Amino acid sequence: MGEKLGVYLHIPFCRAKCDYCDFYSLPDREGAMDGYLKALTAHIKEAAPLAKGWQVDTVYIGGGTPTVFGAKRLALLLKEVKRRFDVARDAEITCEANPESADRKTLAALRHAGVNRLSLGMQSACDGELHAVHRLHDFSQVVQAVAAARKVKLKNLSLDLIYGLPGQSMDSWKKSVEAALALEPEHLSCYGLKVEPGTPLDGRVTRGEVLPDDDAQADMYLWVVERLERAGYSQYEISNFAKAGLQSRHNLKYWMGKPYLGFGPGAHSDFGGRRYSFVRDLDKYVGGILGGGQVIDESELIPRRERGGEYLMLRLRTVRGIEEWEYRREFSMNFDPLEQKLEEYERRGWAAKKDRRWHLTAKGFLVSNQLIGDLMAIQEAATLENTLPKLRAEGAFLKEK
């Protein structure tokens, strides 16, 4: 059996941009869809031989809003992936959707094409909050989309929620979470709203609109962690919660540093020791693939030392966390300075150790960027300290010669 590989397909089309969105997505480009399908299919065919000997065990179709692309086109893409790659019989195949474009006919076609996991952008159960960020759906459409998913026998459903929305209070956040729980999804993703530069929401804030502040978001986060635990959803990553055995296998590849191939404008890959991304431009991507032009935006080989930093940055986003001998074995680096810092975090309630593994607590997740940054600085200093004597010794040897 081959080594395991994830495949990501980016569908950059949507009906309208939400005010907070900074993903590469394009409204009003229906005329480009057939050309994009042709380019994406050609790219899959071209890249697949590189993965000979690998078995694809996860496929993730993200966007944008993939369902806007049409179930027929999505089915053709999945057919191409299955034709060109060794796709496992039990592969997790996820498709993102928004409620207004997730009708029963579309979902039935996706289920028939092999999709077995649906990630639905609910975001809130309060229509006023949805409209405040220009979401196209209301909560009744969420209920309808979930019912449609169940009718076509999609048994693995994830709902996205956002806390920190304009006009949101703790009470309305609780209402949204309880409404989501009533729909009985297998998985929940709960994200804090981030005001990304250049988005319409950024402009609104610049003009004086007030959003729930960091303290309010922290309260919402700590409450939802505790509430979902009581409801039987285990937290396995900063923003992600699942019933037993139903974590997102594809997203875990990102957090565990496992290999994956991405296709589409703006898509990223980590394969063969190299990380690379494609241009964030639909027309340049399509023209490059079909015309033999340049579509790589950035590409770099990742040395072991940098992988060590990624190990800290990504694994500490998860409840599984990090472990001393795993770290020493993989990166040949000293864990002692990191453990001293983690013990300090433990005293402050930010980290905990269980079965020899260190992980951040819910309070630690709230300040994870700072905590992980400090650990990476300690790692860099320790690496430099170990490297300098070797460099000096090599320099002395060369002088002698």
C-alpha positions in Angstrom: 0.0 0.0 0.0 1.4 3.4 -1.0 2.2 6.4 1.3 -0.8 8.6 2.0 -1.4 11.9 0.2 -4.1 14.6 0.3 -5.5 16.4 -2.7 -7.0 19.9 -2.6 -9.0 21.4 -5.4 -9.6 25.1 -5.3 -12.8 26.4 -6.9 -12.5 30.2 -6.9 -16.0 31.1 -7.9 -18.7 32.5 -5.7 -22.0 34.4 -6.0 -20.8 37.4 -3.8 -17.9 38.2 -1.6 -18.6 38.4 2.1 -17.3 41.5 3.8 -14.7 39.6 5.9 -13.4 37.3 3.1 -9.8 37.6 1.9 -9.7 34.1 0.2 -9.0 34.1 -3.5 -12.6 34.0 -4.8 -14.4 35.7 -7.7 -18.1 36.6 -8.1 -19.6 37.1 -11.6 -17.2 34.9 -13.5 -19.6 32.2 -14.7 -18.3 32.6 -18.2 -14.8 31.3 -17.1 -16.1 28.1 -15.5 -15.8 25.8 -18.5 -12.3 27.0 -19.3 -11.3 26.5 -15.7 -12.6 23.0 -15.7 -10.5 22.2 -18.7 -7.4 23.7 -17.1 -7.9 22.0 -13.8 -8.4 18.7 -15.5 -5.3 19.1 -17.5 -3.3 20.1 -14.4 -4.5 17.0 -12.6 -3.5 14.8 -15.5 -0.1 16.4 -15.7 0.7 16.2 -12.0 -0.6 12.7 -11.2 2.5 10.8 -12.4 4.6 12.6 -9.8 2.5 10.8 -7.1 3.0 7.3 -8.4 3.3 5.0 -5.4 1.2 7.3 -3.2 -2.3 6.6 -2.2 -4.8 9.5 -2.0 -6.8 9.1 1.2 -8.3 12.6 1.4 -9.8 14.9 -1.3 -11.0 18.4 -0.3 -12.9 20.7 -2.6 -12.7 24.3 -1.3 -13.3 27.8 -2.4 -14.9 30.2 -3.1 -18.2 28.3 -3.1 -17.6 25.0 -4.9 -21.3 24.3 -5.4 -21.6 27.5 -7.5 -19.3 25.7 -10.0 -22.1 23.1 -10.6 -22.4 19.5 -9.5 -21.7 18.3 -13.0 -18.4 20.0 -13.2 -17.4 18.9 -9.7 -18.3 15.3 -10.6 -16.1 15.5 -13.7 -13.2 16.8 -11.5 -13.6 13.9 -9.0 -13.8 11.4 -11.9 -10.5 12.8 -13.1 -8.9 12.6 -9.7 -10.0 8.9 -9.4 -8.8 8.1 -12.9 -5.3 9.6 -12.4 -4.6 8.9 -8.8 -4.7 5.8 -6.6 -7.7 6.9 -4.5 -8.4 4.7 -1.4 -11.8 3.1 -1.2 -12.4 4.7 2.2 -11.0 8.1 1.2 -12.6 11.1 2.9 -14.0 13.3 0.1 -15.1 16.7 1.4 -16.9 19.5 -0.5 -17.6 23.0 0.9 -20.9 24.6 0.3 -23.0 27.6 1.3 -26.6 27.0 2.4 -28.2 28.9 -0.5 -26.4 26.6 -3.1 -26.8 23.3 -1.3 -30.2 22.0 -2.6 -31.1 18.4 -2.6 -30.5 17.8 -6.3 -27.0 19.3 -6.1 -26.1 17.3 -3.0 -27.5 14.1 -4.5 -25.3 14.5 -7.5 -22.2 15.2 -5.3 -23.0 12.1 -3.2 -23.3 10.0 -6.3 -19.9 11.4 -7.5 -18.2 10.2 -4.3 -18.5 13.2 -1.8 -19.0 11.7 1.6 -18.4 14.8 3.8 -20.0 18.2 3.5 -18.7 21.4 5.1 -21.5 23.9 5.3 -20.9 27.6 5.9 -23.6 28.3 8.5 -21.7 31.1 10.3 -24.7 32.2 12.5 -28.3 31.4 13.3 -29.1 35.1 13.6 -30.3 36.6 10.3 -29.3 40.1 11.3 -25.7 39.0 11.9 -25.6 37.1 8.5 -26.9 40.1 6.6 -24.4 42.4 8.5 -21.5 40.7 6.7 -23.5 40.3 3.4 -24.0 36.5 3.6 -26.5 35.5 1.0 -28.4 33.0 3.1 -30.6 33.1 6.2 -30.9 30.5 8.9 -33.9 28.8 7.4 -31.8 27.9 4.4 -29.2 26.3 6.8 -32.0 24.0 8.1 -33.1 23.2 4.6 -29.5 22.4 3.5 -28.9 20.1 6.5 -32.2 18.3 5.8 -31.2 17.9 2.1 -27.8 16.5 3.1 -29.4 13.9 5.4 -31.9 12.9 2.8 -29.1 12.0 0.3 -27.3 10.1 3.0 -24.4 12.4 3.7 -23.5 11.1 7.1 -20.5 13.4 7.8 -21.6 17.0 8.1 -19.5 19.9 9.4 -20.9 23.3 10.2 -18.8 26.5 10.3 -19.6 29.2 12.9 -18.1 32.7 13.4 -17.8 34.6 16.7 -17.1 38.3 16.9 -19.5 39.2 14.1 -20.9 42.8 13.9 -23.7 43.2 16.4 -23.0 39.9 18.0 -23.4 39.4 21.8 -22.7 36.5 24.1 -26.4 35.7 24.1 -26.7 35.7 20.3 -23.5 33.6 20.0 -25.0 31.0 22.4 -28.2 31.0 20.4 -26.2 30.2 17.2 -24.2 27.4 18.9 -27.4 25.8 20.4 -29.1 26.1 16.9 -26.1 24.3 15.3 -26.2 21.6 18.0 -29.8 21.0 17.3 -29.0 20.1 13.7 -26.7 17.3 15.1 -23.6 17.8 12.8 -20.7 15.4 13.2 -18.2 18.3 13.2 -18.1 22.0 14.1 -15.6 24.6 13.2 -15.7 27.8 15.3 -13.6 30.7 14.1 -13.0 34.1 15.6 -13.7 36.9 13.2 -10.5 38.5 11.8 -10.5 41.8 10.1 -8.2 41.2 7.1 -6.6 44.3 5.4 -8.2 45.4 2.3 -11.6 43.7 2.9 -14.9 45.7 3.0 -15.0 44.9 6.8 -11.6 46.5 7.2 -13.0 49.6 5.6 -16.0 49.6 7.9 -13.8 49.4 11.0 -11.5 52.1 9.7 -14.6 54.3 9.4 -15.5 53.7 13.0 -17.7 50.6 13.2 -17.1 48.8 16.5 -16.9 45.0 16.7 -16.8 42.7 19.7 -13.4 43.2 21.2 -10.7 40.7 22.1 -12.1 40.1 25.6 -15.6 39.5 24.3 -14.2 37.1 21.7 -12.2 35.3 24.4 -15.3 34.8 26.5 -17.2 33.4 23.5 -14.4 31.0 22.7 -14.0 29.7 26.2 -17.7 29.2 26.5 -18.0 27.3 23.2 -15.1 25.0 24.1 -16.8 24.0 27.4 -20.3 23.8 25.8 -19.2 21.5 22.9 -17.3 19.2 25.3 -20.5 18.7 27.2 -22.3 18.0 24.0 -19.9 15.2 23.1 -17.7 17.1 20.6 -14.0 16.7 21.4 -11.7 19.6 20.6 -8.8 18.4 18.4 -7.5 21.8 17.1 -7.8 25.4 18.1 -11.1 26.0 16.1 -12.3 22.4 15.4 -14.5 20.0 17.3 -15.8 16.6 16.3 -17.6 13.5 17.5 -15.4 10.5 18.1 -13.5 9.4 15.0 -14.9 12.2 12.8 -12.1 14.7 12.8 -11.4 16.3 9.4 -8.7 13.8 8.1 -7.7 16.2 5.3 -7.2 19.3 7.6 -5.2 17.1 10.0 -2.7 16.6 7.2 -2.0 20.3 7.3 -1.6 20.4 11.1 0.4 17.2 11.3 2.8 18.3 8.5 1.7 15.5 6.1 2.1 15.8 2.3 -0.7 17.1 0.0 -1.1 18.4 -3.5 -3.1 21.5 -4.3 -4.6 22.5 -7.6 -6.0 25.9 -8.7 -5.1 29.6 -8.4 -3.7 30.4 -4.9 -3.6 26.7 -4.0 -0.6 25.4 -1.9 1.2 22.1 -2.0 3.7 20.4 0.3 5.2 17.4 -1.5 8.6 15.8 -2.0 10.2 18.1 0.6 9.1 21.2 -1.3 6.4 23.7 -0.6 5.0 25.7 -3.5 1.9 27.7 -4.5 0.2 28.7 -7.7 -0.5 32.3 -8.9 -3.6 33.9 -7.3 -5.0 34.9 -10.7 -7.6 32.8 -12.5 -6.7 34.0 -16.0 -3.0 33.5 -15.6 -3.5 30.1 -14.1 -5.8 28.9 -16.9 -3.5 30.4 -19.6 -0.4 29.0 -18.0 -1.8 25.5 -17.7 -3.4 25.3 -21.2 -0.6 27.3 -22.9 2.4 25.8 -21.2 3.2 29.0 -19.3 4.4 29.7 -15.7 1.9 29.0 -13.0 4.1 28.6 -9.9 4.1 31.6 -7.7 6.5 30.5 -4.9 8.5 27.4 -4.4 11.1 26.4 -1.8 12.8 23.3 -0.4 12.2 23.0 3.3 15.3 22.1 5.4 15.0 19.9 8.5 15.5 22.9 10.8 12.6 24.7 9.3 10.5 21.6 9.6 11.3 21.6 13.3 9.8 25.1 13.5 6.7 24.0 11.6 6.4 21.0 14.0 6.0 23.5 16.8 3.8 25.9 15.0 1.4 23.4 13.5 1.3 20.6 16.2 0.7 23.1 19.0 -2.5 24.1 17.2 -3.8 20.6 18.0 -4.8 19.0 21.2 -2.4 16.2 20.4 0.5 18.6 20.8 4.2 17.7 20.8 6.4 15.1 22.4 10.0 15.2 23.4 11.3 12.0 21.8 9.3 12.5 18.7 10.9 15.9 18.4 14.5 14.6 19.1 14.1 11.7 16.7 12.6 13.7 13.8 14.9 16.8 14.0 17.9 15.8 16.1 17.4 18.9 18.3 17.5 19.4 22.1 14.0 19.6 23.7 15.1 20.7 27.1 14.9 24.5 26.5 11.4 24.1 25.1 10.3 21.9 28.0 11.5 24.6 30.5 9.3 27.2 28.7 6.3 24.7 28.5 6.6 24.2 32.3 6.3 27.9 32.7 3.2 27.9 30.5 1.8 25.1 32.6 2.2 27.1 35.8 0.2 29.9 34.1 -2.6 27.6 32.9 -1.6 27.8 29.2 -0.3 24.3 28.7 -0.7 20.8 30.1 1.2 17.6 29.8 -0.5 14.2 29.4 1.0 10.9 28.5 4.4 12.6 27.9 2.8 15.0 25.3 2.6 18.8 25.8 -0.4 20.6 24.4 -1.9 24.1 24.9 -5.1 24.5 27.0 -8.1 26.5 25.9 -6.7 29.5 27.6 -3.4 28.8 25.9 -5.0 28.6 22.5 -6.3 32.2 23.0 -2.7 33.5 23.0 -1.2 30.7 20.9 0.5 33.0 18.4 2.6 34.6 21.2 3.3 31.3 22.9 4.3 29.4 19.8 6.4 32.4 18.7 8.3 32.4 21.9 9.0 28.7 21.6 10.2 29.1 18.1 12.6 31.9 19.2 14.0 29.5 21.9 14.4 26.8 19.3 16.2 29.2 16.9 18.5 30.3 19.7 19.3 26.7 20.7 20.0 25.8 17.1 22.4 28.7 16.6 24.2 27.9 19.9 24.8 24.3 18.6 25.8 25.5 15.1 28.4 28.2 16.1 31.0 25.8 17.7 30.8 23.6 14.6 31.4 26.6 12.3 34.3 27.8 14.5 35.8 24.3 14.4 35.5 24.1 10.7 37.0 27.6 10.3 40.0 26.6 12.5 40.5 23.4 10.4 40.6 25.4 7.2 43.1 27.8 8.6 45.4 25.0 9.6 45.2 23.6 6.1 
